[in-house]
Amino acid sequence: MANFFPRWSNWLPLKILVCAGVTVTALTAATWYYATPKYTRVGYEPIQPNPFPHDIHVQQLGMDCRYCHSFVDVAAHSNIPDTQTCMACHSQVQKDNPKLEPVRVSWKTGAPVEWVQIHRTPDFTYYNHAAHVNRGISCHSCHGQVNEMRVVHHDQPHSMAWCLDCHRNPENHLRPNDQVYNLDWKPGDVNPAEFVAKYGQPKDAKEDFSKKQKLTQQEIGQTLKERWNIQPPLNCQGCHR
Amino acid sequence: MNGSTTSTVPDVIAAEASASVERKLARVPLVLSNRNFSWITERIAGVNEGAAPRWWWVTFSISSLVAAIGLFCLGYQISTGVGVWGLNHPVGWAWDITNFVFWIGIGHAGTLISAILFLLRQKWRTSINRAAEAMTLFAVICAAIFPGVHVGRVWMAWFLAPVPNNYGIWPNFRSPLLWDVFAVSTYFSVSVLFWYTGLIPDLGTLRDRAKGKLQKLLYGIFALGWRGSNRNWRHYEMAYLLLAGLSTPLVLSVHSVVSFDFATSVIPSWHTTIFPPYFVAGAIFGGFAMVLTLLIPARAIYKLHDIITPGHVDKMAKIILLTGTIVSYAYAMEFFIAWYSGNQFERYSFYNRIFGPYWWYWWVGMLFCNFVAPQLFWFKRFRFNIYIVYFVCMCVNAGMWFERFIIIVGGIHRDFLPSSWGMFHATWVDIWTFIGTFGIFMSLFLLFIRWLPMIAMSEVKIVLPEADPHHHATPEGHHPVAAGGMERTQ
């Protein structure tokens, strides 16, 4: 039988190779971008049964995170407040506001408000809120600028790489203990002299921090890391117990 | 020098002298019975072109059934968990890793034949390299199954690859288990490339001879437009040479890395520096036995005695004897070092090897199969007796499996603490998974001999006397000895 491959088939292998290369690259790039928590989780903003505006409560009324999330510094789990917590104020304030109807229904029936969970830690991961907030990790590091959110959204990826990023370099996030719940805190707010008087400074610091105009996050973080002997677990069993 | 001697003697005497020299020194030709180009093509391509014989269907049915049972066992193990195997503390590695080392070792003969013997200009390799390389690929496929599934959660096996990920984790490059992944995957890809490159001229032959449209199309696609032109051959030979150079270190590196899985640990009898050469020699030893196991029946069935001659079997038997001797030396040296080290744990593990609960694995497997049986190959008449050769090869096949089992399970079933001692008991899943890989191996090999030329036609033709540019059909031609006579032999 004669050879029946036409002339155009000479270039076919090259064309197939180029197409395959483009497809594989595009698939890889698309997976890299679209199939990671940076894309799939960040920005998640479900409609809640009751639109609790964090910005009004924190910014205008000056409430502390712990008024509602009352176990965050004493327990592994940070609680969603119960209806009684809401009604402590709302039995007096805005008591006829129609937006608060689900809370009043819950108050009457005893059935909790069905808030939609936004941040979800998998079952195979151990996470302790108290261990973090009591050692200078602010709510802000993981949940973003919640004090400015009208409706809460997922602000950070919460992927394992993201966790490890901080566990490997905690100095990028540590802040003084009394500023953990101050979501507007900036490293520039720190008074260097007072900070050094209270926490000291790193052993191998090349200059006297108390003489500086401002301290950077790394300088503050490094100081606190040494002061509190912070060694975040990097082994698997640290979080997958 | 030649010129000065010949110029002093009359031509007639010189011709007579050279003729007599030729009779004494001429070696046995690589292809017997003066077979020509056409006979080789007809005989080898004919296997692929005719209908599959009945024995092929029977063998293939049996082997694919066994393969299916093996795949079922793998599915059962993956869906249920590694608990269906008999391994448990303290024997965390048992048949799985034994089978892995067994299969990966078998592959090494193919690479040695195709790469090292090619670079060393061993022309006798042409009759056996194609089948040996195919055997390598199929053995590596069987080998790769075991470490893949023994991790338990196979869907996590991608953790072994350095892929950027959202877990922020990276393979541990200090672990020899990771080196294994790279060694074996490199080995497989280079072997596939090498095998395929060598196939291209033969695929061109099959394409040109094909009668059916589908065969023509498929062989045509895989022949990559081979036309046998001068330029084709120059590129082909350069590519083949480069791949041979690339494969050569793999013959030594792959099994060295496999041996690091054990040697870098702290288990007595594993933690030894002799492991890499010991394992490499063992791999080639076991691999050649498997090549003969497959080729002796194949040449009988397809009447290939003129291509795979007794001389070929003889040479492979010699390699088995050589590598077997190296392995036996390593066995002896392990015992010597255990004694010489003065380390009680090391000494105990070797005492335990001979007199412990797995004693007969050592006496039968290592001592008889791997040391005693190959000693027959010191004698020429045994190397030329196909039944003896086959018997020794079967001994080596079994012996090399036992050897790996003794090293692995023998090393860990006696822990440092006697309270942690234990035994390994294989379950039916262990047994059928292993038998299943033989089914996979045989099925793939049978498909190979059915659809691809099992002997490199183009390469065998190159070692025929006719392929020599100085060849003359009549022995009275000029310089018959100097060029043609030498070239047509090995």
Interface residues (C-beta under 8 A of the other chain):
Chain A: M1 N3 F4 F5 N10 P13 W32 T36 P37 P157 S159 M160 A161 W162 C163 L164 D165
Chain B: P164 N165 N166 Y167 G168 I169 R207 D208 A210 K211 K213 K216 L217 G220 L224 G225
